[in-house]
Amino acid sequence: MTDLNLDRRRFLQILLVSGSAAALAACGGSGGGALQIDQPSPASPTPDTPTSPEALAMELPLSPGPLMGIGPLQDSGVDGIRVPADFSIRRVAVSGLTADTPVPLPSLGIINYPWHIFPDGGAVFDLDDGGWIYASNSEIVPGGGVGVLRFDSEGRITDSYQILRGTRRNCAGGPTPWQTWLSCEEVPDGKVFECDPLGTPDTAQELPALGIFNHEAVAVDMTTRTLYLTEDEGDGRLYRFRSSGLVTSINGRQGLDMQNGVLEVLEIEGFESGGYQEDLRQARTVKRVNWVPVVSPERAQGQVRAEFQRTNGRGAPGTVFRGGEGIWIQEFKQDERLTISGAPNPLRAVVYFACKGDNRVYALDVDNDLIEVVFDNEQLIAPDMAFDDVDNLTVSPMNDIIVAEDGEAMRLMVMNPNGPSKILLQIPGGGSELTGPAFTKNGKYLYFSNQRGSALGPGIPGLGTTYELEIPDKYLTMI
């Protein structure tokens, strides 16, 4: 990045950490928008433009969103959950029971679908009537699958039903720009399934071309017709699938062909063939990456890697990412794309992904093939409260990067790339996972689950509870 951009970014981070929201609003910002469908073009993630002779930037020019201006947490009055002042919590579903319904539904009677056990990754989908749907995975074996909650334009729950069943340990996944949900099986021979939020389990489609491995999450870049996928293994890889073109999807809209394409793994220069960046300080510096074909993509990748090591005496292609978890893509509008020193293209889209094995969050510049660690446990405002087992990840329409936590502390973090981050909320009791964070299109509501929590009280084991966090209007403006 240029010196001007670096100074501007540091200035923004200082203001954010001090909580000066008014100053932030005056500063303007470099953030982008939520997922959007650009005019698709043939897959060409690696630019043909020669690399600039300038020295490569030390950091990508990334900035946080307005939620970095939140204050201390306090009791919300719901299940002991702690949130900032003026935020409110609503319980929307309890596993094994029907969804909570704030108004009578005489035309529907009792909602038939009992909310699933161990709710995990999720996403929100807009409806033509002004309402929306929250899709949520079920991380159980056997069983799994996906259930949804349907909301009207006033935020009232009007229905709940299942859109995928008969799968195993559906962990996370990702939404597509053409409004379908990709649900991932977190088992050694796991696959990805495409689901229609308005459909039924019979309309879901298996996608073996996206790889056979311990799938965690998926992010889609329409501009390059590429999907990015994480693998939840100690020696896992980061994958991308370059689609062969466009097709009519299961919901009748135009989407990517996910049955035909090329599956590849990422290699950081200097850490190829099973290499790992042990030095955290080095990992925080921007590195160049390459993509190489997956060995035997039709087979379970854990087995392939083990056989490759025995046969060749070295690691299989790909840099190691320890316990890949949530992944999300942030795309910047044309007039918000900053230049990067030493790179040929302005910053159009960044893929963020989390790794629980080392509590790191990476940022991948998809057009320039650059990567860096943008969060680790030294980057909290209260460094004595280490963030344990980063998990699901999402980005709000206002460019707030939200990371969920497993373990004892059970928090949602507002990530400040390469700077001190803050805690958005905390669920007491521990012994569970905080899962499925996903925003509505306007950024007003954030859905999430306490995967093994109970509505009976903090710390009491259960089968899962799903909540809605309402965001105050003052945090719904881009900075």
Secondary structure, DSSP 8 states (H G I E B T S, - for coil): --HHHHHHHHHHHHHHHTT-HHHHHHH-----BS-----------S--S---SS---SS------GGGG---EEE-SSTT-EEETT-EEEEEEETTS----SS--TTT-S------SSEEEEEEEE-TTS-EEEEEEE--SSB--EEEEEE-TTS-EEEEEEEE-SBS-EEEEEE-TTS-EEEEE-STT--EEEE-TTS-GGG-EEEGGG-BS-EEEEEEETTTTEEEEEE-STT--EEEEEE--EEE-TTSSEEE-SSSEEEEEEEETT--TT-----HHHHTS-EEEEEEE-SSTTSBHHHHHHHHHHHHSS--SS---TTEEEEEEEE--GGG----TT-SS---EEEEEEETTTTEEEEEETTTTEEEEEE-TT-BSSTTS---SEEEEEE-TT--EEEEEEETT-EEEEE-TTS-BEEEEE-TT-SEEEEEEEE-TTSSEEEEEETTB-TT-TT-B-S-EEEEEE--GGGSS--
